[in-house]
Amino acid sequence: MARREGAWPARPRPLDRAVTLNDPEVVRRDYASESRLLDRRSIYETSEGPSTLDVLWDRIAEAAPERVLEVGPGPGELSERMATELGAEVLAIDVSERMVELCRARAVDARLGDVQALAFEDASFDLVVAAWVLFHPEDLDRALSEIARVLRPGGRLIAATNSELHLIELWQLLGIERTRYSFGAENGERSLRDHFASVTTHVVEGAVSFADAAVVRNYVASSILYGHLADRVPEVTEPLRARRKNAVFVAKKAA
């Protein structure tokens, strides 16, 4: 995977206090631009095994939604695909002005908004999609309550997230045991069952390969939590293979 000239991501300085992925300041800084997000995504070009994105898409398509809310859409590729391929009416909300801007460039109806306080009436959507975003709200219970509120009876939330074992070999290389998620493969179903009538979990496993130390360093630098550790990446004599473990949840509201 070749680096673009001048494309090394700026390594975020550690904040003055311990931070987590559901720290509002971390979220604000991480998504002020798309650069770190795109650098993190680039490693999945080397993925082996089933695609979590394919599993996510299959669950969305089988729901045959008419009106969809995507929370935390990033640059908007999934929202655009749901609109064009499924013919759904799609709205997207994000706390990042830059992500809203990128979504609108794809002709997605995107708005600034917070999943913890959705500006929509009860029973407004038959599907809510949250792809790798529910570990960001500071108050997960409130976010899930809001999602359930805006879903129609029988509606679904489809959410994707990571396991604490996701890329564990990479983090162990830096002496980091694992990333803790407020909404992860290990604890997501338990949180969802407090708000939905039924929950189905699809675990997807595979691997990714980091070709050399420069690729590892670039990926670590793109992390808002661990970017300051990029200089600690040791030289590696062969590609680093790291496991990929995600979960896709389908949570249904009572009819």
N, C-alpha and C positions, 0 to 999 in steps of 0.2 A: 504494500500500500504506500504509494508515493506521497510525500508531503508536498503541499502547494507552497510555492515560494512565499516566504514571509507569513506563513499560516500558523506558526506555533501559537497556541492560545496563550493569552496573558494568564500567568499563574495567580490565582486570587490569594491575597494575603489572608492568613487566618484571622478570624474576628477576635475581639478581645475576650470573648466568653466561649464556653463549650457550645458547639452548634450541632444541629440536627437537620434532617431534610424537611422537617415541618416547622423550622424557624422562619418566620416571615421575612427577616432580613436576608437569609440565605436564598430564599426563593426569589426575592426582588433582584438580588445581585446576579443570580445564575441566569435569569431569563431577560435581563436588560438587553441582551443581544442574542442572536442565534448561534454564535460562533462555538461556544463550548458544547452546546447541544449537538450540533452537527459533527463536531470532532468525536464526541462519545458514540454517536450513531455509526460512524464510519467503520468501527471495528467489526460490526456485525456483517460486513461484506465477506468476512472469512467464516461465517457460521457453518457448522456441521449439524445435521439432524433436522428435525421438524422445525418449521418456522412458527414462532409465537405470533407473529403478525398474521400468518395465514389462519391459525386457530382463532385468533381474535376476529378476523374478517368473516370466517365461516359462521361464527356465533351471531355476528351482526346481521349477515345476509339471511340466515334462517329465521330471524325475528321479523323480517319483512316490514320494517318500520315505515311509517308515513311521516311522522314528525319527531325529529331527533334533536337532543341537546348534547353537544360534546363539551365537556369541561376540561380545561387545560389542553387545547388542541395543538399547541406548538405552532409550527409553520402552516398547519392546516391541510396536510395531504389526505388524512383520513376523512375529514369533514368534506373535502372536495370529492373524494371517491364515493362517499355515501350519497351525495347529491347527484352525481353524474351516473353512477352505475345502478343505484337503487331507486332513483327518482324521488328520494325523500326530501322533505323540507328540513333543512339543517340550520340550526343556530349554534354558535360557538361562543363561549365566554372564557376569558383569560385575565389574570391579574396583570399581565405584562402588556404594555402598550405596543412593544415591538412585535409580539406574537399576534396581536390583533391586526396590526398593520400587514403582516405577512399573510394572514388568513384572507384579509380583504383583497389582497393582490390576486388571490385565487378565486375571487368572486364568491367567497364564503361570507354569510351574514354573521360577522364577528363583532363582539362587544366587550368592553371592559366589564368585568364582574368577578364575584367571589363565590365559590361553591358553598361557602358557609352562610351566605345570605343571597339566595337566588331571587332575582327581580322578575319572577314569573308567577302566574296564578296557579292554584292547586290543579293537579290533573291536566297539565298543559302538554305533556309529551308521552309518547308510547315507548320511547327508548332514551336512556341516558348512557353515554359512553364516556369512560374515564380511563384512558390508556397511560399508565405509568404516571399518575397524578395524585392518587389518594393518599400517598405518603407525605404530601405537602401541606394539607390543611392543618392549622394549629389545633383546631378542635374537630377531630375526625367524626365524633358522634354527631355533632351539629351538622357537618357536611352531609353525612349519610341521611340524617333526618330531612334535610332540605331536598336531597335527591328523591327520597321516597315521596315527599309531599308533592313535587311537581310531576311525578309519574301518574299516569292514568291507572285505574284499577286493572290489574293483570299486566301492567307494564314491566319493563326490565331495565335493570342496570347491568351493563357489561363492563367489567373493569379488568385491566391487566396490571401486573406488578411483578416485582422480583422476589426471589427467595434470598434468605440470608446467606445461602451458599453460592449465589450468583457471582461468578468471577473470583471465587474464594482463593484460588491459586495466585492470582495477581496480587490480592491484598496481603496474602501471607508473605509474598516476596518483600513487602514493605514492613512486615511485622504487625500488620493490622489483622486482628482475628476475623472480623466479619462486620458488615454494615447492618445496623439495626434499623428496621422499618416499622413505623407506626401502623402501616398497612402493607403487609407482605404476604408471601405465599404461606407462611406459617400461621399467621394470626388473622388474615383477612376474612376468612369464612366466619370466624367467631364474631367479628365486628358486624358483618353483614346480617347475621341471623337475628340481631337485635332490632332490625328495621324491616326485614323482608320475610315473606312467607316461606320461601324456599331458596336454597343456594346450591348451585352445582359448581364444582371446582375442576378445572382442566389443568393439570401440571404438564409443562412442556420442558424437555431437557435436551441438551446438545452440548456443543463446545464452540469456542472461538480460538483463533490462533493469533498471537502477537509475533510478528516476524523477527523482531530484534529489539534491542534495548531502546532504540530511538522511538519505535512505535509504542512500546510500553510507556516511555516517558511522556510522549504526546498525550496518550490517553489519561494518564494520571494527572497531568497538568490541566486537563479539561474538567476535572472534578472540583466542584466548589468546596467540598469538604476536605479533600486530600491533595489539592493542587500544589500546596506548599511543600509536599514531600517528593515532588518530581525529581529533584536533584539526588534523592536517595536511591533511585533505581539503579541496581547494579548491572554490570555488563552480563549478558546472557550468551551462551555459546551455541544455543539452538533455539528455534521458535518456542515460545511459551504457550502451552495449551491450557486453557482455563475452561472450567465447566460453565455452561449456561443453563440456568434454571429459573423458570418463570411460572406464573400462574395466571389463568384467565378465569374469572368468576362470572357466572350468570346468576343474578339475584332477581327473583320475581316478586312483585308486589301482589298482595292478595286481590283476587278478582272481585 
